[in-house]
Amino acid sequence: MRVTFLGHACHLVEVDGLRILTDPWLVDPIFGGFVERDPALAFGPADLPPLDAIAITHGHLDHFNAPTLAALPDKSIPVVHPPIRFSELDTNLRRLGFHNLHARSDYEPFALGSARIVPTPSLGVQDECAYWIEGPSGRFWNGADAPQPPELIEEIAKRLGHPDLAALSHNSFDQPALLALDSFKEADHGPEGGARTARLLDAPYSFAAASNMRWAGPHGDAITRKVIRRGAADWRACMATDAKGHVALDLAPGDAWSREGGIERGALRGTPAPRVRHDYIHAFLETGERYAASRPSTEDSFRRDLPARLTAAPEASSQVAQSVFFEITGEDPGAYTIDFRRPGTPAERGDSGAAFALRLRDTDWKDLFERRASWQVLLVSDRLAVTRVRRGAPPDGLNFAYALQAVFP
């Protein structure tokens, strides 16, 4: 087995003569222009060898990059993904021309010749998994975004054994900081959590992944410092004390590793892809799909268009499962409370005292209804603020903010 780290959660896994690409992201920028790779890549989609399969953990734009997928020449290869309830990952794959799609539940393997692609549970976001990829020549675990709780990692090891190599999230992306909040993370959600995962999986070799990003634009450096507070070096330091005997590899994008050859520096090099204007698939493909007949006023969006959207997607509404106060600022301001437990009910004007509140600009809010942006784009934009929140397990805490991705995928 040979694994080439392509940065973030994108890996080229070669096992028993087969090539599997995970979470493609090889074209910048992403999230509607807010985020880019760090470090910048020295290769692009055109430099990849022919692929035999793609495995996608979830639909976030740093794992599902429409420009990268559009650039891949063979749209007939199998694409493995988790079952979809709230995102549009499967529909978006079809929009891009992929048709050989294979939804797999946790621990339900997809066979590819002598290899297997096995989804493992992930508690990061809706419609997400991690992947165990194995064949006679080796075993690799791509842990995707979230450091998992100990009991889940122990279950993976019990069911599947121990990988030869693991790509571990060290979860240095502090999302609450973007939403004007102090961190909600537990102490072990970070480099310590990644080191604990390596120890519990008993992975002899591992490397830090799923955190190769920086914010772009004139305020990008300040935002990046606010959000990404610890990195791969911190994880390697934790490995030295918390996972002794487990080797922490220092891989840069383009480096490969195999048990036989060790680290191959610069195994993949070529030409970076041209930058794109937008990666959100509706803007990228100009699909013309929208949630409103025309660009709504703020009042119409709450009185007419949001209730219609929630009526059409009651299960998505149930994910929020509480009342939320929306403060809309800008040239067309408004203040409305929506009870997501009663989809289709018009918004109540003003603040009814809900425990959860958001503030966002009128232009961003209206872009959601025209599908110029998705909620996940706004979550990383530094323009969305949580102004009232109650700590606790879902549906408290930040769940209401994240769950709105099901309403505006």
Secondary structure per residue as TSV (DSSP state, phi and psi in degrees):
chain	resnum	aa	ss	phi	psi
A	1	M	-	360.0	138.7
A	2	R	E	-134.2	130.1
A	3	V	E	-120.7	125.1
A	4	T	E	-103.6	119.9
A	5	F	E	-79.3	116.1
A	6	L	-	-99.7	8.7
A	7	G	S	96.4	147.2
A	8	H	T	57.4	-125.2
A	9	A	T	-105.9	16.3
A	10	C	-	-94.4	118.5
A	11	H	E	-134.8	141.9
A	12	L	E	-102.4	109.9
A	13	V	E	-103.9	119.0
A	14	E	E	-109.4	116.4
A	15	V	E	-139.6	122.9
A	16	D	T	53.6	42.8
A	17	G	T	80.5	2.9
A	18	L	E	-109.0	148.9
A	19	R	E	-119.7	123.6
A	20	I	E	-123.2	128.1
A	21	L	E	-105.1	129.5
A	22	T	E	-105.4	145.6
A	23	D	S	37.7	68.1
A	24	P	-	-62.5	124.7
A	25	W	-	-151.6	96.6
A	26	L	-	-130.4	11.4
A	27	V	S	-132.0	133.1
A	28	D	S	-107.6	162.3
A	29	P	-	-84.8	178.5
A	30	I	B	-126.8	179.6
A	31	F	G	50.3	48.9
A	32	G	G	65.5	25.8
A	33	G	G	98.3	0.2
A	34	F	T	-83.5	-25.3
A	35	V	E	-131.3	148.0
A	36	E	E	-143.7	170.2
A	37	R	E	-71.0	145.8
A	38	D	S	-140.6	109.4
A	39	P	S	-77.2	164.0
A	40	A	-	-61.8	147.9
A	41	L	-	-79.9	151.2
A	42	A	S	-106.8	24.8
A	43	F	-	-159.4	172.4
A	44	G	-	-146.3	-176.2
A	45	P	G	-56.3	-33.3
A	46	A	G	-66.7	-17.4
A	47	D	G	-89.2	-4.7
A	48	L	S	-74.3	146.2
A	49	P	-	-73.9	170.5
A	50	P	-	-56.5	139.0
A	51	L	-	-106.0	154.3
A	52	D	S	-107.0	-19.7
A	53	A	E	-167.1	161.4
A	54	I	E	-126.5	139.4
A	55	A	E	-124.8	119.8
A	56	I	-	-114.3	127.7
A	57	T	-	-79.9	-36.3
A	58	H	-	-169.5	176.7
A	59	G	-	-93.0	7.1
A	60	H	S	-62.7	148.1
A	61	L	T	-71.3	-10.3
A	62	D	T	-90.4	3.9
A	63	H	T	-126.3	-26.7
A	64	F	S	-121.8	93.2
A	65	N	-	-102.3	105.7
A	66	A	H	-57.3	-43.7
A	67	P	H	-61.8	-37.0
A	68	T	H	-65.4	-48.3
A	69	L	H	-63.1	-38.8
A	70	A	H	-63.1	-30.6
A	71	A	H	-80.4	-15.2
A	72	L	-	-71.7	129.1
A	73	P	S	-73.9	-31.5
A	74	D	-	-100.8	101.8
A	75	K	T	-88.1	3.4
A	76	S	T	-94.2	-8.1
A	77	I	S	-70.8	153.5
A	78	P	-	-67.1	141.2
A	79	V	E	-121.1	120.3
A	80	V	E	-98.6	134.9
A	81	H	E	-151.0	161.9
A	82	P	-	-71.9	161.9
A	83	P	-	-58.6	140.4
A	84	I	-	-107.9	124.6
A	85	R	S	-116.9	-42.7
A	86	F	S	-117.7	-23.9
A	87	S	S	-92.0	-177.8
A	88	E	-	-117.7	28.1
A	89	L	H	-57.3	-46.8
A	90	D	H	-66.9	-42.0
A	91	T	H	-64.2	-40.1
A	92	N	H	-66.6	-36.2
A	93	L	H	-60.5	-41.8
A	94	R	H	-67.2	-36.5
A	95	R	H	-59.2	-32.8
A	96	L	T	-86.0	-2.0
A	97	G	T	103.9	-4.1
A	98	F	-	-79.1	136.4
A	99	H	-	-133.1	-10.9
A	100	N	-	-95.7	70.7
A	101	L	E	-99.9	142.7
A	102	H	E	-137.5	99.5
A	103	A	E	-78.1	130.9
A	104	R	-	-131.9	131.4
A	105	S	-	-78.1	171.3
A	106	D	T	-54.6	130.9
A	107	Y	T	67.4	12.2
A	108	E	-	-96.2	105.9
A	109	P	-	-75.6	152.2
A	110	F	E	-110.7	120.9
A	111	A	E	-87.2	133.8
A	112	L	E	-135.9	95.2
A	113	G	T	59.3	-127.3
A	114	S	T	-87.2	-0.3
A	115	A	E	-99.9	162.6
A	116	R	E	-133.8	138.9
A	117	I	E	-110.4	114.1
A	118	V	E	-117.5	114.4
A	119	P	E	-67.2	139.3
A	120	T	E	-120.9	155.6
A	121	P	E	-63.4	148.4
A	122	S	-	-139.2	139.5
A	123	L	-	-106.1	22.3
A	124	G	S	-73.7	-65.1
A	125	V	S	-139.8	179.4
A	126	Q	T	-65.4	145.9
A	127	D	T	55.0	52.8
A	128	E	-	-129.7	148.5
A	129	C	E	-141.7	175.2
A	130	A	E	-114.4	178.5
A	131	Y	E	-136.3	135.1
A	132	W	E	-106.0	121.9
A	133	I	E	-119.4	123.9
A	134	E	E	-144.1	157.0
A	135	G	E	-160.1	179.2
A	136	P	T	-55.3	-24.7
A	137	S	T	-90.2	-4.8
A	138	G	E	159.1	174.4
A	139	R	E	-136.6	134.6
A	140	F	E	-132.7	136.9
A	141	W	E	-117.1	122.1
A	142	N	E	-100.1	106.2
A	143	G	-	-79.1	2.0
A	144	A	-	56.9	-139.2
A	145	D	S	-85.8	-45.3
A	146	A	S	-103.9	127.6
A	147	P	-	-57.3	127.2
A	148	Q	-	-90.9	154.6
A	149	P	-	-64.5	154.3
A	150	P	H	-55.4	-40.4
A	151	E	H	-64.9	-31.5
A	152	L	H	-72.3	-43.6
A	153	I	H	-62.3	-40.9
A	154	E	H	-63.4	-35.9
A	155	E	H	-67.5	-40.0
A	156	I	H	-60.4	-46.6
A	157	A	H	-63.8	-38.0
A	158	K	H	-64.7	-40.1
A	159	R	H	-79.5	-39.0
A	160	L	H	-116.1	-12.4
A	161	G	-	96.1	-145.6
A	162	H	-	-123.7	131.7
A	163	P	-	-77.5	155.5
A	164	D	S	-73.8	-30.9
A	165	L	E	-146.4	141.1
A	166	A	E	-131.5	136.0
A	167	A	E	-98.9	114.9
A	168	L	E	-112.4	126.8
A	169	S	E	-70.9	135.9
A	170	H	-	-110.2	9.4
A	171	N	-	50.6	50.0
A	172	S	-	-87.6	1.0
A	173	F	B	-84.5	106.1
A	174	D	-	-94.1	81.3
A	175	Q	H	-52.8	-43.0
A	176	P	H	-55.5	-30.4
A	177	A	H	-61.8	-31.4
A	178	L	H	-70.4	-23.5
A	179	L	T	-100.4	20.7
A	180	A	T	68.4	31.3
A	181	L	-	-124.4	156.3
A	182	D	-	-70.2	161.3
A	183	S	-	-60.5	139.4
A	184	F	-	-102.6	3.1
A	185	K	-	-77.3	146.1
A	186	E	-	-70.8	161.0
A	187	A	T	-61.6	-30.1
A	188	D	T	-90.7	6.0
A	189	H	S	-92.5	86.6
A	190	G	S	169.9	-152.6
A	191	P	H	-53.0	-37.0
A	192	E	H	-62.8	-40.0
A	193	G	H	-65.2	-39.4
A	194	G	H	-63.7	-41.5
A	195	A	H	-65.3	-39.7
A	196	R	H	-62.3	-39.5
A	197	T	H	-61.9	-44.4
A	198	A	H	-58.6	-40.6
A	199	R	H	-68.9	-45.4
A	200	L	H	-70.0	-34.4
A	201	L	H	-74.6	-17.5
A	202	D	T	55.8	46.3
A	203	A	-	-83.5	118.4
A	204	P	S	-65.4	-29.9
A	205	Y	E	-131.4	140.1
A	206	S	E	-153.0	165.8
A	207	F	E	-146.5	158.0
A	208	A	E	-81.4	130.9
A	209	A	E	-140.4	179.8
A	210	A	S	60.0	38.4
A	211	S	-	-156.3	32.7
A	212	N	-	-98.8	72.3
A	213	M	E	-146.9	154.3
A	214	R	E	-142.9	157.2
A	215	W	E	-84.2	139.5
A	216	A	-	-95.1	175.4
A	217	G	S	91.3	178.1
A	218	P	T	-63.6	-26.6
A	219	H	T	-105.4	13.7
A	220	G	H	-60.9	-42.4
A	221	D	H	-63.3	-42.2
A	222	A	H	-66.1	-41.8
A	223	I	H	-64.8	-43.6
A	224	T	H	-60.6	-43.1
A	225	R	H	-63.6	-34.2
A	226	K	H	-71.4	-34.2
A	227	V	H	-97.1	-40.9
A	228	I	B	-106.9	96.4
A	229	R	-	-95.5	-24.9
A	230	R	-	-136.2	150.9
A	231	G	-	-132.1	-158.5
A	232	A	H	-63.5	-34.5
A	233	A	H	-63.8	-36.5
A	234	D	H	-66.1	-39.0
A	235	W	H	-63.4	-43.8
A	236	R	H	-63.3	-35.5
A	237	A	H	-64.3	-41.1
A	238	C	H	-65.6	-38.4
A	239	M	H	-59.8	-38.1
A	240	A	H	-64.8	-27.7
A	241	T	H	-104.5	-33.1
A	242	D	H	-101.8	-13.6
A	243	A	S	-139.0	52.8
A	244	K	T	-60.2	138.5
A	245	G	T	91.6	-8.3
A	246	H	S	-108.1	124.1
A	247	V	E	-80.9	125.7
A	248	A	E	-97.2	106.1
A	249	L	E	-77.8	142.1
A	250	D	-	-103.5	89.7
A	251	L	-	-104.5	136.2
A	252	A	-	-102.7	156.8
A	253	P	T	-54.7	127.6
A	254	G	T	103.3	-14.0
A	255	D	-	-81.1	147.5
A	256	A	E	-119.8	160.3
A	257	W	E	-141.2	139.7
A	258	S	E	-143.8	156.3
A	259	R	T	-63.5	-34.7
A	260	E	T	-76.4	-41.8
A	261	G	T	-101.7	-8.3
A	262	G	E	67.4	-145.8
A	263	I	E	-85.5	131.0
A	264	E	E	-112.1	106.5
A	265	R	T	-72.1	134.6
A	266	G	T	63.4	36.8
A	267	A	-	-64.4	-29.9
A	268	L	S	-120.5	120.9
A	269	R	-	-141.0	160.6
A	270	G	-	173.5	-127.6
A	271	T	-	-127.4	123.9
A	272	P	-	-59.9	148.2
A	273	A	-	-72.9	148.6
A	274	P	-	-59.2	145.7
A	275	R	-	-68.4	150.9
A	276	V	-	-112.5	161.7
A	277	R	S	-79.4	-35.3
A	278	H	-	-153.3	143.6
A	279	D	-	-113.5	-12.2
A	280	Y	S	-65.5	126.4
A	281	I	H	-61.6	-33.6
A	282	H	H	-68.4	-36.9
A	283	A	H	-75.8	-37.7
A	284	F	H	-64.2	-43.8
A	285	L	H	-95.6	-3.5
A	286	E	T	51.0	54.9
A	287	T	-	-69.9	-25.3
A	288	G	-	78.4	2.1
A	289	E	-	-75.8	146.0
A	290	R	-	-155.2	165.9
A	291	Y	S	-103.2	0.1
A	292	A	S	-139.3	151.5
A	293	A	S	-65.0	-34.9
A	294	S	S	-149.4	172.7
A	295	R	-	-61.2	119.1
A	296	P	-	-82.4	159.2
A	297	S	-	-74.8	163.9
A	298	T	H	-58.8	-42.7
A	299	E	H	-63.9	-45.6
A	300	D	H	-62.8	-34.3
A	301	S	I	-62.7	-36.5
A	302	F	I	-86.8	-33.6
A	303	R	I	-80.2	-32.2
A	304	R	I	-122.1	-54.9
A	305	D	I	-78.5	-40.7
A	306	L	H	-68.0	-45.2
A	307	P	H	-58.2	-38.0
A	308	A	H	-65.4	-40.1
A	309	R	H	-65.0	-43.2
A	310	L	H	-68.7	-33.7
A	311	T	H	-63.9	-38.3
A	312	A	H	-75.2	-20.1
A	313	A	-	-134.1	64.4
A	314	P	H	-63.2	-32.2
A	315	E	H	-67.4	-36.5
A	316	A	H	-64.5	-41.6
A	317	S	H	-60.9	-37.7
A	318	S	H	-67.6	-19.7
A	319	Q	H	-68.6	-31.7
A	320	V	H	-76.5	-48.6
A	321	A	-	62.0	29.1
A	322	Q	S	-166.1	172.5
A	323	S	E	-82.1	139.9
A	324	V	E	-133.5	132.5
A	325	F	E	-93.4	128.3
A	326	F	E	-110.1	122.0
A	327	E	E	-106.0	111.1
A	328	I	E	-100.6	125.0
A	329	T	E	-110.7	168.3
A	330	G	S	117.1	-156.8
A	331	E	S	-74.9	-21.0
A	332	D	S	-126.5	69.5
A	333	P	-	-75.5	168.5
A	334	G	E	-171.7	163.2
A	335	A	E	-141.6	115.9
A	336	Y	E	-142.4	149.5
A	337	T	E	-114.3	130.8
A	338	I	E	-115.8	131.3
A	339	D	E	-98.2	103.0
A	340	F	T	-72.2	-7.3
A	341	R	T	-78.3	-11.9
A	342	R	S	-127.4	73.1
A	343	P	T	-60.7	141.1
A	344	G	T	94.3	-13.8
A	345	T	-	-79.1	129.1
A	346	P	-	-57.5	152.0
A	347	A	-	-66.4	151.5
A	348	E	E	-92.6	128.3
A	349	R	E	-68.0	135.4
A	350	G	S	90.3	-175.2
A	351	D	-	-99.3	113.6
A	352	S	-	-89.1	5.5
A	353	G	-	89.4	20.5
A	354	A	-	-58.5	149.4
A	355	A	S	-73.2	-9.8
A	356	F	E	-127.6	135.1
A	357	A	E	-147.1	148.1
A	358	L	E	-130.2	151.7
A	359	R	E	-127.6	129.9
A	360	L	E	-151.2	163.8
A	361	R	E	-77.6	150.1
A	362	D	H	-62.5	-37.2
A	363	T	H	-65.8	-40.9
A	364	D	H	-65.2	-43.1
A	365	W	H	-61.3	-44.1
A	366	K	H	-70.2	-31.1
A	367	D	H	-60.9	-30.4
A	368	L	H	-60.9	-41.0
A	369	F	H	-76.2	-22.4
A	370	E	H	-94.8	0.7
A	371	R	T	59.7	33.8
A	372	R	S	-83.3	-16.1
A	373	A	S	-150.4	159.2
A	374	S	-	-111.9	167.9
A	375	W	H	-62.8	-35.4
A	376	Q	H	-65.5	-29.4
A	377	V	H	-64.4	-44.9
A	378	L	H	-65.8	-32.1
A	379	L	H	-63.3	-23.5
A	380	V	T	-110.6	12.0
A	381	S	T	-87.5	-11.4
A	382	D	T	63.9	19.7
A	383	R	-	-119.1	-0.6
A	384	L	-	-109.8	128.0
A	385	A	E	-123.2	135.5
A	386	V	E	-89.3	115.4
A	387	T	E	-101.2	-13.1
A	388	R	E	-152.1	130.7
A	389	V	-	-154.8	152.9
A	390	R	-	-119.0	124.1
A	391	R	-	-68.5	152.2
A	392	G	S	146.7	177.1
A	393	A	S	-71.4	159.1
A	394	P	T	-53.5	142.3
A	395	P	T	-85.9	9.5
A	396	D	S	-79.2	-158.3
A	397	G	T	61.1	-140.6
A	398	L	T	-94.1	6.6
A	399	N	H	-55.3	-37.2
A	400	F	H	-63.2	-36.5
A	401	A	H	-71.1	-43.9
A	402	Y	H	-69.9	-36.5
A	403	A	H	-66.1	-21.4
A	404	L	H	-65.5	-12.5
A	405	Q	H	-63.7	-27.5
A	406	A	H	-71.6	-28.1
A	407	V	H	-79.3	-39.8
A	408	F	-	-124.4	71.9
A	409	P	-	-69.8	360.0
